[in-house]
Amino acid sequence: MIGNKGLTLLEVMIAMLILSIGLLSMASLVGTGHRVLAISDQASLAAQLARNKMEGLRSIHPLPTKLTQEEVVGTGMTRTWSIAQSENDPKLWVITVEAFPTKEPNRSVVLKSLLFY
């Protein structure tokens, strides 16, 4: 093969095999990237919904004290919140807001805040 110029069919087939393995691994990374992006979008939306509800609850006076849950229309998210008086200080209130995808409640965002009255 020293005097031959060009590639044999076997060399071309091996090069194509190596190239196709590399391209297939790249294609699987694209799918994984899309899944991770969708999960991070859900987490970001849950955090935004929890933050908005927390701001709304902190502005209410007097505070409602029952546990409440709502499904946020058009988002596929559910929010729950509770407001409880602290056991140590009757002027201190603990507000807890949780937001999560309705179909995946194990992926939740929980915010807690203390309010002094």
N, C-alpha and C positions, 0 to 999 in steps of 0.2 A: 504494500500500500504506500510505500514511500514515494513512488513516482506518480501515483494517481492524484488527480485534482478532483475535488468534489467529495460528496458524502455518499455512503452506501445507504441502501434502503433501511437496513437495520439501525444505523446511526440516526437516521431521520425519525424512525418509529420510536426509538428510546427518547429522543429529544421531545417528541410530541407527548409521550407518556408523562415525562417529568413536567412539562408545561401544563398539561391537563390536570395533574394532581395539584399543582400550585393554584390554578384557576378555580378548582372546586373548593379548595380550602378558603380562598378569598370569598367565594359566593356564600359559604356558610357563615363567615364573619359578617356579611351584610345582613343576613337574617337575624343574627344575634343582636346586631346594632339596632335594628328596627324594634325588637322586643324590649331592649333596654331603654330606648327612647320613649316607647309607649308607657312603660312603667314609670319613668321619671316625669312624664307629662301628667300621669294620674297623681303622683305624689305632689307635684307642684299645684295642681288644681285642688287637691285635698287641703293642702296648707293654706291656700288662698281662701277657700271657703271657711275653714276653721278660724282664720284670722279675722275675716269679716264678721262672723258670728260673735267672736270674742269682743270685738269693738262695739257691736250693737248691744251685747249684754252688759258691758261695763258702763254704758251710758244710761241704762234704765234705773230708775229709783222710784219706788222700792223694788228690790230684786225679787223675781219670781223664784220659788224654791222647789218646784217639782221637776223631776227628770223629764226631758222632752226629746223627741226624735222627729226628724223630718227627712223626706227624700227631696233632694234639690232637683227640681224639674229640669230636664234637658241636659243634665251633666252625668247621670249614672252614679251619683254620689249620695251618700246618706250622712247626715250630721246628727250627733247626739250631744246634749249638754246638760250639765247639772250645776246647781248653785247650792252650796251648803255652808252653814255657819261653822266657824272653827270651834273645836271643843275647848281650846285653851283661852280664846279671847272672843267674847260675844260681839265685839265690834269688827271682827275680821271675817271676811267671807272668802270662800274658795270657789272659783269658777273653773269648771273643766269642760272643754269642748273637744269632741272627737269627730273627725271626718274620715270617711273611707269609701272605696268603691263598693257599690251595693252588692255586686257579685263576688267581691273578694274582701270580706270584712277583716281578714288578718293583715291587710296592708293599710293600717290606719295611721293618721297623724293626730297626736293628742297635744293640746295646749292647756296649760294651767296658769291661772292668774290669781293673785290675792288682791282683795279690795277692802279698804278700811272705811267704815262708816262710823 
